[in-house]
Amino acid sequence: MPLLNQFRAAPNLLTLMRLFIIPFLIIEILDANYTAAFALFILAGVSDALDGLLARWLSQKTTLGLYMDPIADKLLLSTLFVVFTHVGLMPRYVTVLVFSRDLGILLIATLLFATGTLRDFRPSLFGKLNTFMQIIALLSVLCQKVFAWHHLATMRDGLLQIIAVMAPLSAAQYAWIVIRRMNSQQPTVV
């Protein structure tokens, strides 16, 4: 499918919409308009769920979507970690751990791809769980600001601690998977 047609595919339009939401989400958080930020975050989440469903239902899975969807997800989450840290809603160490994990995975994937060592670099179940926990934690930060319930603050703090533990564990798991796969691909000496 030509690239221009891939941009016109409904799932990819939803992914583009999610990318388009990010600057407005940043503005709302910086302006302390957490209700609008919460609504935009929910809208981004719904668009993320729908783009995958539409790709399957409409048979519109594209190479562009395969790359653009995870990039949009990571850009949204990373941006929120940085902005929340900037406005004092996220401890710096959590953001540093999340970024260190993501940067490490990106560097490993890039090196493996560039050297042709390993082309298949899919997220593990633990990596997906880590991302899910990040989404729930970010949502809890917004919910606590919008609804101001004490229990949400406790939940938010607990989720941030879980992320602080999961990020390095997830990075270690990816490194272990890559090392194991690379060792299994090496020719044996007879």
N, CA and C atoms as a LAMMPS dump frame, in Angstrom:
ITEM: TIMESTEP
0
ITEM: NUMBER OF ATOMS
570
ITEM: BOX BOUNDS ff ff ff
-5.0000000000000000e+02 5.0000000000000000e+02
-5.0000000000000000e+02 5.0000000000000000e+02
-5.0000000000000000e+02 5.0000000000000000e+02
ITEM: ATOMS id mol type element x y z
1 1 1 N 0.846 -1.171 0
2 1 2 C 0 0 0
3 1 3 C 0.898 1.243 0
4 2 1 N 0.687 2.176 -0.935
5 2 2 C 1.5 3.402 -0.978
6 2 3 C 1.405 4.172 0.351
7 3 1 N 2.475 4.898 0.677
8 3 2 C 2.565 5.599 1.958
9 3 3 C 1.408 6.563 2.178
10 4 1 N 1.023 7.323 1.15
11 4 2 C -0.076 8.28 1.306
12 4 3 C -1.372 7.568 1.667
13 5 1 N -1.628 6.43 1.065
14 5 2 C -2.824 5.652 1.389
15 5 3 C -2.751 5.109 2.818
16 6 1 N -1.546 4.782 3.274
17 6 2 C -1.396 4.304 4.647
18 6 3 C -1.77 5.409 5.642
19 7 1 N -1.436 6.663 5.319
20 7 2 C -1.81 7.777 6.185
21 7 3 C -3.321 7.947 6.238
22 8 1 N -4.004 7.602 5.167
23 8 2 C -5.457 7.76 5.092
24 8 3 C -6.226 6.633 5.768
25 9 1 N -5.555 5.549 6.113
26 9 2 C -6.225 4.43 6.778
27 9 3 C -6.761 4.902 8.129
28 10 1 N -7.988 4.522 8.439
29 10 2 C -8.658 4.985 9.658
30 10 3 C -7.83 4.754 10.929
31 11 1 N -7.238 3.58 11.119
32 11 2 C -6.442 3.388 12.344
33 11 3 C -5.267 4.369 12.439
34 12 1 N -4.629 4.643 11.314
35 12 2 C -3.491 5.563 11.323
36 12 3 C -3.931 6.998 11.568
37 13 1 N -5.138 7.344 11.112
38 13 2 C -5.679 8.677 11.406
39 13 3 C -5.917 8.835 12.909
40 14 1 N -6.38 7.767 13.554
41 14 2 C -6.556 7.821 15.012
42 14 3 C -5.217 7.974 15.727
43 15 1 N -4.206 7.289 15.221
44 15 2 C -2.873 7.415 15.813
45 15 3 C -2.34 8.833 15.62
46 16 1 N -2.554 9.407 14.447
47 16 2 C -2.154 10.802 14.211
48 16 3 C -2.899 11.746 15.147
49 17 1 N -4.179 11.458 15.396
50 17 2 C -4.952 12.281 16.325
51 17 3 C -4.328 12.215 17.723
52 18 1 N -3.895 11.011 18.123
53 18 2 C -3.26 10.858 19.434
54 18 3 C -1.99 11.699 19.508
55 19 1 N -1.209 11.705 18.443
56 19 2 C -0.011 12.549 18.404
57 19 3 C -0.375 14.029 18.468
58 20 1 N -1.458 14.396 17.808
59 20 2 C -1.927 15.779 17.771
60 20 3 C -2.41 16.243 19.151
61 21 1 N -2.905 15.33 19.962
62 21 2 C -3.413 15.647 21.303
63 21 3 C -2.284 16.037 22.255
64 22 1 N -1.109 15.471 22.062
65 22 2 C -0.017 15.633 23.032
66 22 3 C 0.297 17.092 23.37
67 23 1 N 0.482 17.995 22.398
68 23 2 C 0.799 19.383 22.79
69 23 3 C -0.316 20.047 23.604
70 24 1 N -1.57 19.723 23.279
71 24 2 C -2.685 20.302 24.02
72 24 3 C -2.744 19.755 25.44
73 25 1 N -2.405 18.499 25.584
74 25 2 C -2.334 17.875 26.9
75 25 3 C -1.255 18.557 27.747
76 26 1 N -0.113 18.821 27.144
77 26 2 C 0.978 19.512 27.842
78 26 3 C 0.516 20.898 28.311
79 27 1 N -0.127 21.635 27.424
80 27 2 C -0.588 22.987 27.762
81 27 3 C -1.554 22.945 28.939
82 28 1 N -2.492 22.004 28.907
83 28 2 C -3.477 21.915 29.994
84 28 3 C -2.815 21.579 31.325
85 29 1 N -1.824 20.708 31.31
86 29 2 C -1.126 20.372 32.552
87 29 3 C -0.322 21.57 33.047
88 30 1 N 0.394 22.23 32.152
89 30 2 C 1.183 23.397 32.552
90 30 3 C 0.298 24.526 33.079
91 31 1 N -0.93 24.62 32.554
92 31 2 C -1.885 25.625 33.027
93 31 3 C -2.684 25.145 34.237
94 32 1 N -2.353 23.96 34.754
95 32 2 C -3.031 23.349 35.9
96 32 3 C -4.523 23.131 35.64
97 33 1 N -4.887 22.93 34.393
98 33 2 C -6.269 22.603 34.042
99 33 3 C -6.353 21.08 33.929
100 34 1 N -6.397 20.434 35.088
101 34 2 C -6.292 18.98 35.137
102 34 3 C -7.547 18.268 34.639
103 35 1 N -8.685 18.91 34.723
104 35 2 C -9.906 18.288 34.202
105 35 3 C -9.813 18.141 32.685
106 36 1 N -9.372 19.183 32.003
107 36 2 C -9.195 19.109 30.548
108 36 3 C -8.083 18.117 30.198
109 37 1 N -6.996 18.123 30.974
110 37 2 C -5.898 17.176 30.735
111 37 3 C -6.389 15.738 30.911
112 38 1 N -7.213 15.511 31.937
113 38 2 C -7.779 14.179 32.175
114 38 3 C -8.625 13.745 30.974
115 39 1 N -9.467 14.639 30.481
116 39 2 C -10.321 14.324 29.324
117 39 3 C -9.474 14.011 28.088
118 40 1 N -8.423 14.78 27.856
119 40 2 C -7.545 14.537 26.708
120 40 3 C -6.803 13.205 26.842
121 41 1 N -6.38 12.883 28.061
122 41 2 C -5.693 11.607 28.288
123 41 3 C -6.642 10.436 28.03
124 42 1 N -7.877 10.559 28.479
125 42 2 C -8.879 9.515 28.222
126 42 3 C -9.123 9.392 26.721
127 43 1 N -9.242 10.532 26.038
128 43 2 C -9.445 10.526 24.581
129 43 3 C -8.27 9.833 23.873
130 44 1 N -7.06 10.114 24.317
131 44 2 C -5.883 9.47 23.738
132 44 3 C -5.932 7.961 23.985
133 45 1 N -6.345 7.56 25.171
134 45 2 C -6.448 6.137 25.492
135 45 3 C -7.492 5.426 24.653
136 46 1 N -8.636 6.071 24.461
137 46 2 C -9.693 5.494 23.632
138 46 3 C -9.21 5.369 22.186
139 47 1 N -8.524 6.399 21.683
140 47 2 C -8.019 6.334 20.302
141 47 3 C -6.993 5.217 20.154
142 48 1 N -6.204 4.964 21.203
143 48 2 C -5.22 3.887 21.157
144 48 3 C -5.917 2.528 21.082
145 49 1 N -6.963 2.37 21.863
146 49 2 C -7.705 1.103 21.832
147 49 3 C -8.409 0.91 20.492
148 50 1 N -8.989 1.982 19.981
149 50 2 C -9.746 1.881 18.733
150 50 3 C -8.871 1.657 17.507
151 51 1 N -7.673 2.232 17.481
152 51 2 C -6.859 2.078 16.266
153 51 3 C -6.498 0.619 16.016
154 52 1 N -6.207 -0.11 17.074
155 52 2 C -5.899 -1.53 16.906
156 52 3 C -7.116 -2.34 16.475
157 53 1 N -8.258 -2.031 17.087
158 53 2 C -9.492 -2.728 16.712
159 53 3 C -9.864 -2.45 15.263
160 54 1 N -9.796 -1.183 14.877
161 54 2 C -10.136 -0.835 13.495
162 54 3 C -9.188 -1.468 12.485
163 55 1 N -7.924 -1.531 12.832
164 55 2 C -6.955 -2.144 11.917
165 55 3 C -7.347 -3.594 11.626
166 56 1 N -7.793 -4.295 12.673
167 56 2 C -8.206 -5.688 12.476
168 56 3 C -9.564 -5.778 11.787
169 57 1 N -10.552 -5.018 12.252
170 57 2 C -11.916 -5.088 11.71
171 57 3 C -11.986 -4.658 10.249
172 58 1 N -11.227 -3.611 9.905
173 58 2 C -11.284 -3.085 8.536
174 58 3 C -10.177 -3.655 7.644
175 59 1 N -9.42 -4.58 8.183
176 59 2 C -8.268 -5.141 7.454
177 59 3 C -7.364 -4.031 6.926
178 60 1 N -7.028 -3.091 7.831
179 60 2 C -6.19 -1.954 7.455
180 60 3 C -4.885 -1.93 8.263
181 61 1 N -4.325 -3.106 8.481
182 61 2 C -3.014 -3.154 9.134
183 61 3 C -1.986 -2.679 8.116
184 62 1 N -1.179 -1.688 8.513
185 62 2 C -0.186 -1.132 7.599
186 62 3 C 1.185 -1.113 8.268
187 63 1 N 2.211 -1.065 7.457
188 63 2 C 3.577 -0.952 7.963
189 63 3 C 3.725 0.362 8.732
190 64 1 N 3.143 1.423 8.2
191 64 2 C 3.198 2.722 8.876
192 64 3 C 2.581 2.625 10.27
193 65 1 N 1.421 2.01 10.365
194 65 2 C 0.748 1.855 11.65
195 65 3 C 1.537 1.002 12.617
196 66 1 N 2.2 -0.018 12.096
197 66 2 C 3.016 -0.909 12.917
198 66 3 C 4.114 -0.131 13.645
199 67 1 N 4.666 0.885 12.978
200 67 2 C 5.712 1.71 13.592
201 67 3 C 5.146 2.923 14.329
202 68 1 N 4.135 3.544 13.744
203 68 2 C 3.625 4.798 14.284
204 68 3 C 2.888 4.608 15.618
205 69 1 N 2.142 3.529 15.78
206 69 2 C 1.362 3.322 17.005
207 69 3 C 2.238 3.232 18.253
208 70 1 N 3.272 2.377 18.286
209 70 2 C 4.093 2.345 19.493
210 70 3 C 4.884 3.632 19.72
211 71 1 N 5.247 4.319 18.638
212 71 2 C 5.941 5.602 18.787
213 71 3 C 5.01 6.625 19.437
214 72 1 N 3.753 6.662 18.976
215 72 2 C 2.774 7.586 19.566
216 72 3 C 2.547 7.265 21.037
217 73 1 N 2.444 5.981 21.361
218 73 2 C 2.244 5.572 22.755
219 73 3 C 3.414 6.021 23.624
220 74 1 N 4.623 5.724 23.155
221 74 2 C 5.809 6.057 23.946
222 74 3 C 5.992 7.563 24.066
223 75 1 N 5.705 8.295 23
224 75 2 C 5.812 9.757 23.039
225 75 3 C 4.814 10.342 24.035
226 76 1 N 3.593 9.827 24.034
227 76 2 C 2.571 10.297 24.974
228 76 3 C 3.003 10.037 26.415
229 77 1 N 3.39 8.806 26.714
230 77 2 C 3.771 8.463 28.083
231 77 3 C 5.019 9.217 28.524
232 78 1 N 6.042 9.25 27.68
233 78 2 C 7.282 9.941 28.039
234 78 3 C 7.05 11.42 28.283
235 79 1 N 6.24 12.028 27.439
236 79 2 C 5.922 13.446 27.595
237 79 3 C 5.237 13.695 28.933
238 80 1 N 4.297 12.83 29.284
239 80 2 C 3.592 13.008 30.554
240 80 3 C 4.533 12.853 31.743
241 81 1 N 5.444 11.893 31.684
242 81 2 C 6.405 11.755 32.786
243 81 3 C 7.226 13.031 32.947
244 82 1 N 7.703 13.585 31.836
245 82 2 C 8.522 14.799 31.894
246 82 3 C 7.705 15.989 32.409
247 83 1 N 6.516 16.182 31.872
248 83 2 C 5.693 17.334 32.263
249 83 3 C 5.254 17.208 33.724
250 84 1 N 4.858 16.004 34.139
251 84 2 C 4.473 15.813 35.544
252 84 3 C 5.655 16.065 36.476
253 85 1 N 6.842 15.661 36.06
254 85 2 C 8.03 15.935 36.868
255 85 3 C 8.291 17.438 36.928
256 86 1 N 8.142 18.103 35.79
257 86 2 C 8.369 19.549 35.725
258 86 3 C 7.441 20.319 36.668
259 87 1 N 6.182 19.917 36.753
260 87 2 C 5.222 20.644 37.6
261 87 3 C 5.162 20.091 39.022
262 88 1 N 6.047 19.131 39.344
263 88 2 C 6.14 18.636 40.712
264 88 3 C 5.144 17.54 41.076
265 89 1 N 4.538 16.894 40.092
266 89 2 C 3.573 15.836 40.372
267 89 3 C 4.186 14.438 40.274
268 90 1 N 5.433 14.369 39.848
269 90 2 C 6.099 13.078 39.653
270 90 3 C 7.506 13.188 40.225
271 91 1 N 7.911 12.241 41.066
272 91 2 C 9.286 12.276 41.564
273 91 3 C 10.288 12.102 40.417
274 92 1 N 11.361 12.859 40.476
275 92 2 C 12.37 12.798 39.406
276 92 3 C 12.929 11.39 39.207
277 93 1 N 13.155 10.692 40.316
278 93 2 C 13.79 9.38 40.185
279 93 3 C 12.919 8.408 39.392
280 94 1 N 11.589 8.521 39.476
281 94 2 C 10.708 7.64 38.703
282 94 3 C 10.88 7.933 37.215
283 95 1 N 10.885 9.207 36.868
284 95 2 C 11.052 9.592 35.464
285 95 3 C 12.416 9.159 34.939
286 96 1 N 13.448 9.323 35.741
287 96 2 C 14.794 8.911 35.325
288 96 3 C 14.839 7.397 35.102
289 97 1 N 14.23 6.627 35.991
290 97 2 C 14.231 5.166 35.831
291 97 3 C 13.461 4.74 34.579
292 98 1 N 12.317 5.374 34.343
293 98 2 C 11.508 5.042 33.159
294 98 3 C 12.283 5.385 31.887
295 99 1 N 12.876 6.575 31.853
296 99 2 C 13.633 6.985 30.664
297 99 3 C 14.881 6.129 30.472
298 100 1 N 15.538 5.756 31.546
299 100 2 C 16.732 4.914 31.435
300 100 3 C 16.374 3.566 30.836
301 101 1 N 15.275 2.983 31.287
302 101 2 C 14.808 1.707 30.736
303 101 3 C 14.525 1.848 29.245
304 102 1 N 13.739 2.86 28.903
305 102 2 C 13.346 3.046 27.504
306 102 3 C 14.55 3.336 26.61
307 103 1 N 15.472 4.154 27.088
308 103 2 C 16.67 4.472 26.314
309 103 3 C 17.533 3.225 26.118
310 104 1 N 17.676 2.428 27.168
311 104 2 C 18.436 1.193 27.059
312 104 3 C 17.835 0.233 26.041
313 105 1 N 16.521 0.07 26.095
314 105 2 C 15.839 -0.815 25.143
315 105 3 C 15.982 -0.28 23.727
316 106 1 N 15.833 1.026 23.565
317 106 2 C 15.972 1.634 22.236
318 106 3 C 17.382 1.442 21.685
319 107 1 N 18.389 1.637 22.513
320 107 2 C 19.78 1.459 22.066
321 107 3 C 20.057 0.01 21.679
322 108 1 N 19.597 -0.921 22.502
323 108 2 C 19.807 -2.339 22.197
324 108 3 C 19.114 -2.709 20.895
325 109 1 N 17.849 -2.291 20.747
326 109 2 C 17.093 -2.616 19.531
327 109 3 C 17.76 -2.006 18.295
328 110 1 N 18.234 -0.777 18.418
329 110 2 C 18.887 -0.104 17.292
330 110 3 C 20.171 -0.823 16.905
331 111 1 N 20.984 -1.17 17.89
332 111 2 C 22.237 -1.885 17.603
333 111 3 C 21.971 -3.242 16.971
334 112 1 N 21.018 -3.962 17.507
335 112 2 C 20.712 -5.285 16.962
336 112 3 C 20.166 -5.189 15.548
337 113 1 N 19.338 -4.195 15.315
338 113 2 C 18.772 -4.011 13.98
339 113 3 C 19.869 -3.583 13.001
340 114 1 N 20.724 -2.637 13.42
341 114 2 C 21.78 -2.12 12.543
342 114 3 C 22.794 -3.195 12.178
343 115 1 N 23.074 -4.09 13.105
344 115 2 C 24.054 -5.14 12.834
345 115 3 C 23.42 -6.363 12.185
346 116 1 N 22.091 -6.359 12.094
347 116 2 C 21.392 -7.493 11.497
348 116 3 C 21.39 -8.714 12.39
349 117 1 N 21.775 -8.519 13.641
350 117 2 C 21.855 -9.627 14.586
351 117 3 C 20.477 -10.17 14.941
352 118 1 N 19.554 -9.273 15.17
353 118 2 C 18.23 -9.685 15.615
354 118 3 C 17.203 -8.712 15.066
355 119 1 N 16.286 -9.197 14.263
356 119 2 C 15.268 -8.339 13.641
357 119 3 C 13.95 -8.368 14.411
358 120 1 N 13.703 -9.418 15.154
359 120 2 C 12.439 -9.571 15.867
360 120 3 C 12.624 -9.114 17.308
361 121 1 N 12.121 -7.943 17.632
362 121 2 C 12.309 -7.371 18.964
363 121 3 C 10.948 -6.915 19.478
364 122 1 N 10.138 -7.881 19.875
365 122 2 C 8.777 -7.584 20.332
366 122 3 C 8.759 -7.376 21.837
367 123 1 N 7.767 -6.628 22.319
368 123 2 C 7.671 -6.434 23.765
369 123 3 C 7.327 -7.743 24.475
370 124 1 N 7.934 -7.94 25.628
371 124 2 C 7.646 -9.124 26.433
372 124 3 C 6.374 -8.871 27.241
373 125 1 N 5.868 -9.916 27.844
374 125 2 C 4.68 -9.784 28.693
375 125 3 C 4.982 -8.846 29.867
376 126 1 N 6.182 -8.981 30.439
377 126 2 C 6.572 -8.111 31.552
378 126 3 C 6.707 -6.664 31.082
379 127 1 N 7.213 -6.467 29.861
380 127 2 C 7.311 -5.122 29.295
381 127 3 C 5.942 -4.503 29.08
382 128 1 N 4.998 -5.321 28.61
383 128 2 C 3.624 -4.827 28.431
384 128 3 C 2.983 -4.487 29.774
385 129 1 N 3.237 -5.322 30.775
386 129 2 C 2.718 -5.053 32.116
387 129 3 C 3.32 -3.757 32.661
388 130 1 N 4.608 -3.546 32.42
389 130 2 C 5.28 -2.322 32.846
390 130 3 C 4.613 -1.091 32.213
391 131 1 N 4.337 -1.168 30.905
392 131 2 C 3.679 -0.052 30.212
393 131 3 C 2.281 0.168 30.763
394 132 1 N 1.545 -0.916 30.999
395 132 2 C 0.199 -0.807 31.569
396 132 3 C 0.248 -0.114 32.934
397 133 1 N 1.212 -0.488 33.766
398 133 2 C 1.344 0.132 35.089
399 133 3 C 1.694 1.616 34.962
400 134 1 N 2.501 1.968 33.96
401 134 2 C 2.812 3.38 33.728
402 134 3 C 1.544 4.151 33.382
403 135 1 N 0.718 3.58 32.522
404 135 2 C -0.534 4.244 32.129
405 135 3 C -1.431 4.437 33.34
406 136 1 N -1.587 3.387 34.153
407 136 2 C -2.436 3.475 35.344
408 136 3 C -1.868 4.506 36.323
409 137 1 N -0.556 4.535 36.486
410 137 2 C 0.064 5.506 37.398
411 137 3 C -0.152 6.935 36.906
412 138 1 N 0.052 7.165 35.608
413 138 2 C -0.169 8.506 35.053
414 138 3 C -1.632 8.909 35.191
415 139 1 N -2.521 7.965 34.949
416 139 2 C -3.954 8.234 35.114
417 139 3 C -4.267 8.561 36.573
418 140 1 N -3.62 7.862 37.496
419 140 2 C -3.87 8.134 38.92
420 140 3 C -3.379 9.52 39.32
421 141 1 N -2.283 9.985 38.703
422 141 2 C -1.798 11.345 38.98
423 141 3 C -2.864 12.357 38.566
424 142 1 N -3.407 12.171 37.361
425 142 2 C -4.457 13.086 36.884
426 142 3 C -5.732 12.959 37.718
427 143 1 N -6.132 11.737 38.025
428 143 2 C -7.349 11.527 38.82
429 143 3 C -7.232 12.188 40.183
430 144 1 N -6.068 12.067 40.805
431 144 2 C -5.878 12.665 42.123
432 144 3 C -6.02 14.179 42.057
433 145 1 N -5.543 14.798 40.967
434 145 2 C -5.674 16.25 40.82
435 145 3 C -7.115 16.652 40.508
436 146 1 N -7.828 15.836 39.747
437 146 2 C -9.204 16.171 39.363
438 146 3 C -10.167 15.901 40.507
439 147 1 N -10.045 14.738 41.147
440 147 2 C -11.034 14.334 42.15
441 147 3 C -10.589 14.588 43.583
442 148 1 N -9.274 14.758 43.799
443 148 2 C -8.694 15.095 45.101
444 148 3 C -9.136 14.165 46.227
445 149 1 N -9.248 12.888 45.948
446 149 2 C -9.565 11.91 46.987
447 149 3 C -8.269 11.435 47.624
448 150 1 N -8.265 11.34 48.933
449 150 2 C -7.068 10.918 49.668
450 150 3 C -6.61 9.531 49.217
451 151 1 N -7.557 8.628 48.994
452 151 2 C -7.204 7.26 48.6
453 151 3 C -6.478 7.232 47.245
454 152 1 N -6.813 8.172 46.376
455 152 2 C -6.133 8.25 45.078
456 152 3 C -4.665 8.633 45.256
457 153 1 N -4.393 9.513 46.205
458 153 2 C -3.003 9.904 46.463
459 153 3 C -2.198 8.715 46.969
460 154 1 N -2.797 7.921 47.829
461 154 2 C -2.128 6.725 48.345
462 154 3 C -1.891 5.726 47.221
463 155 1 N -2.912 5.527 46.391
464 155 2 C -2.788 4.614 45.258
465 155 3 C -1.716 5.111 44.286
466 156 1 N -1.739 6.415 43.986
467 156 2 C -0.748 7.007 43.082
468 156 3 C 0.658 6.755 43.593
469 157 1 N 0.887 7.026 44.87
470 157 2 C 2.222 6.847 45.439
471 157 3 C 2.673 5.39 45.366
472 158 1 N 1.744 4.488 45.638
473 158 2 C 2.066 3.061 45.538
474 158 3 C 2.405 2.654 44.11
475 159 1 N 1.633 3.147 43.157
476 159 2 C 1.89 2.831 41.742
477 159 3 C 3.237 3.379 41.286
478 160 1 N 3.585 4.565 41.732
479 160 2 C 4.885 5.14 41.358
480 160 3 C 6.033 4.315 41.934
481 161 1 N 5.852 3.789 43.143
482 161 2 C 6.876 2.92 43.725
483 161 3 C 6.991 1.612 42.935
484 162 1 N 5.848 1.083 42.513
485 162 2 C 5.861 -0.147 41.703
486 162 3 C 6.601 0.097 40.39
487 163 1 N 6.342 1.236 39.756
488 163 2 C 7.026 1.568 38.501
489 163 3 C 8.526 1.7 38.724
490 164 1 N 8.913 2.298 39.848
491 164 2 C 10.334 2.468 40.152
492 164 3 C 11.041 1.118 40.274
493 165 1 N 10.315 0.095 40.697
494 165 2 C 10.89 -1.247 40.794
495 165 3 C 10.793 -1.964 39.445
496 166 1 N 9.654 -1.829 38.775
497 166 2 C 9.423 -2.562 37.527
498 166 3 C 10.317 -2.09 36.376
499 167 1 N 10.606 -0.807 36.3
500 167 2 C 11.388 -0.288 35.166
501 167 3 C 12.756 -0.968 35.058
502 168 1 N 13.563 -0.998 36.116
503 168 2 C 14.858 -1.673 35.967
504 168 3 C 14.719 -3.191 35.785
505 169 1 N 13.705 -3.794 36.426
506 169 2 C 13.491 -5.236 36.243
507 169 3 C 13.114 -5.548 34.797
508 170 1 N 12.276 -4.713 34.219
509 170 2 C 11.882 -4.899 32.821
510 170 3 C 13.085 -4.737 31.898
511 171 1 N 13.928 -3.753 32.17
512 171 2 C 15.141 -3.55 31.363
513 171 3 C 16.049 -4.771 31.467
514 172 1 N 16.201 -5.293 32.679
515 172 2 C 17.045 -6.485 32.87
516 172 3 C 16.458 -7.681 32.123
517 173 1 N 15.142 -7.815 32.128
518 173 2 C 14.519 -8.929 31.417
519 173 3 C 14.77 -8.816 29.911
520 174 1 N 14.635 -7.614 29.354
521 174 2 C 14.916 -7.428 27.928
522 174 3 C 16.365 -7.783 27.609
523 175 1 N 17.278 -7.348 28.452
524 175 2 C 18.696 -7.663 28.222
525 175 3 C 18.906 -9.177 28.259
526 176 1 N 18.287 -9.857 29.209
527 176 2 C 18.411 -11.311 29.326
528 176 3 C 17.849 -12.013 28.091
529 177 1 N 16.696 -11.558 27.607
530 177 2 C 16.078 -12.144 26.408
531 177 3 C 16.997 -11.977 25.206
532 178 1 N 17.55 -10.776 25.043
533 178 2 C 18.432 -10.51 23.901
534 178 3 C 19.682 -11.372 23.978
535 179 1 N 20.295 -11.457 25.137
536 179 2 C 21.506 -12.275 25.295
537 179 3 C 21.189 -13.734 24.993
538 180 1 N 20.075 -14.225 25.495
539 180 2 C 19.681 -15.613 25.239
540 180 3 C 19.443 -15.868 23.749
541 181 1 N 18.74 -14.935 23.083
542 181 2 C 18.485 -15.101 21.65
543 181 3 C 19.782 -15.033 20.839
544 182 1 N 20.666 -14.126 21.201
545 182 2 C 21.93 -13.994 20.462
546 182 3 C 22.774 -15.247 20.638
547 183 1 N 22.806 -15.803 21.846
548 183 2 C 23.58 -17.025 22.09
549 183 3 C 23.009 -18.209 21.316
550 184 1 N 21.705 -18.242 21.155
551 184 2 C 21.093 -19.366 20.429
552 184 3 C 21.306 -19.246 18.919
553 185 1 N 21.622 -18.031 18.442
554 185 2 C 21.843 -17.827 17.012
555 185 3 C 23.3 -18.02 16.612
556 186 1 N 24.216 -18.114 17.58
557 186 2 C 25.632 -18.271 17.254
558 186 3 C 25.884 -19.688 16.759
559 187 1 N 26.708 -19.801 15.723
560 187 2 C 27.028 -21.151 15.235
561 187 3 C 27.86 -21.903 16.265
562 188 1 N 27.589 -23.174 16.383
563 188 2 C 28.351 -23.974 17.334
564 188 3 C 29.629 -24.463 16.67
565 189 1 N 30.683 -24.511 17.449
566 189 2 C 31.976 -24.973 16.951
567 189 3 C 32.056 -26.475 17.18
568 190 1 N 32.371 -27.217 16.112
569 190 2 C 32.434 -28.683 16.219
570 190 3 C 33.857 -29.128 16.305
